[in-house]
Amino acid sequence: MAIQKILIVDDSPTERYYLTDILVRNGFTVTTADNGEEALAKIRADRPELILMDVVMPGANGFQVTRSIARDPELASVPVIICSSKNQETDRIWGMRQGAKDYFVKPVDPVRLLATIAALGA
């Protein structure tokens, strides 16, 4: 099933705009949240087909929110791609252990992002 609805979770308005612009220009429907608590509420209400998750945010961080999604039977089928400025290999490994399907370091490469979304929706 091709992915259409994507939720971007990032506390940076610039980052949300950058990712939204890439995705909307490529035909995706995008909603945004600027923290983990808002993200969990929107996931339950809107049922996105993919989540792009920042790590460093006020309140619950992206690793914690990703883990909550992965452990919730209602939400576990929604793939999460972490998009973070944290660029250490240990961060990537930790993110994947929390349940993320992929890990991108900012600035996100649009070509790689779109290819990954296509592969997840195949």
C-alpha positions as CSV (number, residue, x, y, z in Angstrom):
1,M,0.0,0.0,0.0
2,A,1.6,3.3,-1.1
3,I,2.1,5.8,1.7
4,Q,0.1,9.0,1.4
5,K,-0.5,10.6,4.8
6,I,2.7,11.7,6.7
7,L,3.1,13.3,10.1
8,I,6.2,15.4,10.7
9,V,7.2,15.8,14.3
10,D,9.7,18.5,14.9
11,D,10.0,21.5,17.2
12,S,11.7,23.6,14.5
13,P,9.3,25.5,12.3
14,T,12.1,25.7,9.6
15,E,12.6,21.9,9.6
16,R,8.8,21.3,9.5
17,Y,8.6,23.7,6.5
18,Y,11.6,22.1,4.7
19,L,10.2,18.6,5.0
20,T,6.6,19.6,4.3
21,D,7.7,21.4,1.1
22,I,9.5,18.3,-0.2
23,L,6.6,16.0,0.6
24,V,3.7,18.2,-0.6
25,R,5.6,18.8,-3.9
26,N,5.7,15.0,-4.3
27,G,2.0,14.5,-3.7
28,F,1.9,13.6,0.0
29,T,-0.6,14.8,2.5
30,V,1.2,16.3,5.5
31,T,0.3,17.2,9.0
32,T,2.7,18.4,11.7
33,A,3.3,18.4,15.4
34,D,5.9,20.3,17.3
35,N,6.3,18.0,20.3
36,G,5.9,14.3,21.3
37,E,2.7,14.7,23.2
38,E,1.0,16.5,20.3
39,A,2.3,13.8,18.0
40,L,0.8,11.0,19.9
41,A,-2.6,12.7,20.0
42,K,-2.4,13.4,16.2
43,I,-1.3,9.8,15.5
44,R,-4.4,8.5,17.3
45,A,-6.8,11.0,15.7
46,D,-5.4,11.2,12.1
47,R,-3.8,7.7,11.6
48,P,-0.8,8.8,9.5
49,E,0.8,6.1,7.3
50,L,4.3,7.3,8.2
51,I,5.9,9.5,10.9
52,L,9.1,11.6,10.4
53,M,10.4,12.1,14.0
54,D,12.9,14.6,15.4
55,V,14.8,13.5,18.5
56,V,15.6,16.7,20.4
57,M,12.3,18.3,21.4
58,P,10.7,19.8,24.6
59,G,9.0,17.2,26.8
60,A,9.2,13.6,25.5
61,N,12.1,13.2,23.1
62,G,11.8,11.5,19.7
63,F,13.4,8.2,21.0
64,Q,10.8,8.1,23.8
65,V,7.9,8.8,21.4
66,T,9.1,6.3,18.9
67,R,9.3,3.6,21.6
68,S,5.7,4.5,22.7
69,I,4.5,4.1,19.2
70,A,6.4,0.8,18.7
71,R,5.0,-0.7,21.9
72,D,1.4,0.4,21.3
73,P,-0.5,-2.4,19.5
74,E,-2.8,0.2,17.9
75,L,0.1,2.2,16.6
76,A,2.9,-0.3,16.1
77,S,2.1,-0.7,12.4
78,V,2.9,3.0,11.6
79,P,6.5,3.2,10.5
80,V,8.8,5.9,12.0
81,I,11.8,7.5,10.3
82,I,13.9,9.5,12.7
83,C,15.2,12.8,11.3
84,S,17.7,14.3,13.7
85,S,20.8,16.5,14.0
86,K,22.2,13.8,16.3
87,N,24.7,12.3,13.9
88,Q,26.6,9.7,16.0
89,E,26.4,6.0,15.1
90,T,25.2,5.3,18.7
91,D,22.3,7.6,18.1
92,R,21.3,5.8,14.9
93,I,21.5,2.4,16.6
94,W,19.5,3.6,19.6
95,G,16.9,5.1,17.3
96,M,16.5,1.8,15.4
97,R,16.3,-0.1,18.7
98,Q,13.4,2.1,19.8
99,G,11.5,0.9,16.7
100,A,12.5,3.3,13.9
101,K,12.6,1.9,10.4
102,D,15.3,4.3,9.3
103,Y,17.5,7.2,10.6
104,F,18.3,10.3,8.7
105,V,20.8,13.0,9.8
106,K,19.7,16.6,9.1
107,P,19.6,18.2,6.6
108,V,17.6,15.3,5.2
109,D,18.5,14.3,1.6
110,P,15.2,14.6,-0.3
111,V,16.1,11.9,-2.9
112,R,17.0,9.4,-0.2
113,L,13.9,10.3,1.9
114,L,11.6,9.8,-1.1
115,A,13.2,6.5,-2.0
116,T,12.9,5.3,1.6
117,I,9.2,6.3,1.7
118,A,8.6,4.5,-1.6
119,A,10.3,1.3,-0.3
120,L,8.3,1.4,3.0
121,G,5.1,1.7,1.0
122,A,5.9,-1.1,-1.5
